[in-house]
């Protein structure tokens, strides 16, 4: 039996909910990988910025703001917010997967009860079809949800690291801007005297 035949048999035994589980799982994995790659790119960019700032430690902090290695602050904040919303959607989809498995369980049990109602318990083969559907969908929902939750946790840690590094970077920029404004005001006051 080939893999395609096994999948076709699994989907036919699992019923219509299996297609929903597969679709939600594919979307969740696509968003997970996309968010992970985007967060990696932003983290790499922030590390380059930190390295640029470390190489400029001999200069005053206010001159650090004018170097070409610092990004537009709105761009970094916007990317961080976009990553957070992507992560939220991944978590939501990961939460939906076990619920879809539970829906398949309920539908499979309803099918079993219909068989019992029509044929009684004299047809165990028909009864096993509904129970099998219930178990397959439960298993599929859990098998798809657990890795997505695990990956969600990894991405969440990466995004927290990005937020922390971004906060430190913006604190340095704000501090240097405030220092520059203070020194410019003192310079003007000295010229006025």
RAMO-V294116 format. One record per pair of residues at least 6 apart in sequence whose ideal C-beta (glycine too) atoms are under 8 Angstrom apart, sorted by the first residue. I is the first residue (numbers start at 1). GAP is how many residues later the second one is. Records with the same first field share a line. If there is no record, write none. Layout:
BEGIN
I=GAP / GAP
END
This chain:
BEGIN
1=8
10=8 / 126 / 130
11=7 / 8 / 11
13=116 / 119 / 120 / 123
14=7 / 90 / 119 / 122 / 123 / 126
15=89 / 92 / 93 / 96 / 118 / 122
16=91
17=83 / 84 / 86 / 87 / 90 / 120
18=86 / 118 / 119 / 122
20=80 / 83
21=76 / 79 / 80 / 83 / 116 / 119 / 120 / 123
24=69 / 72 / 73 / 76 / 120
25=72 / 119 / 123
27=66
28=62 / 65 / 66 / 69 / 116 / 120
29=119
31=55 / 58 / 59 / 62
32=58 / 116 / 119 / 120 / 123
34=52
35=48 / 51 / 52 / 55 / 120
36=115 / 118 / 119 / 122
38=41 / 44 / 45 / 48
39=44 / 116 / 119 / 120 / 123
40=118
42=34 / 37 / 38 / 41 / 120
43=115 / 118 / 119 / 122
45=26 / 31
46=30 / 116 / 119 / 120 / 123
47=118
48=21
49=20 / 21 / 22 / 120
50=115 / 119
52=15 / 17 / 18
53=11 / 16 / 17 / 116 / 119
56=7 / 8 / 11
60=116 / 119
61=111 / 114 / 115 / 118
62=114 / 115 / 117 / 118 / 121
63=113
64=6 / 108 / 109 / 112
65=108 / 111 / 112 / 115
70=99 / 103
73=97 / 100
76=90 / 93
77=89
80=79 / 82 / 83 / 86
83=76 / 79
84=75
87=65 / 68 / 69 / 72
90=58 / 61 / 62 / 65
91=58 / 61
93=55
94=51 / 54 / 55 / 58
95=50
97=44 / 45 / 47 / 48 / 51
98=43 / 44 / 47
99=42
100=37 / 41
101=36 / 37 / 38 / 39 / 40 / 41 / 44
102=36 / 39
103=34
104=29 / 30 / 32 / 33 / 34 / 36 / 37
105=29 / 30 / 32 / 33
106=28
107=26 / 27 / 30
108=22 / 23 / 24 / 25 / 26 / 27 / 28 / 29
109=21 / 22 / 25
110=20
111=18 / 19 / 22
112=15 / 17 / 18 / 19 / 22
113=17
114=16
115=8 / 11 / 12 / 14 / 15
116=11
119=7
121=6
END
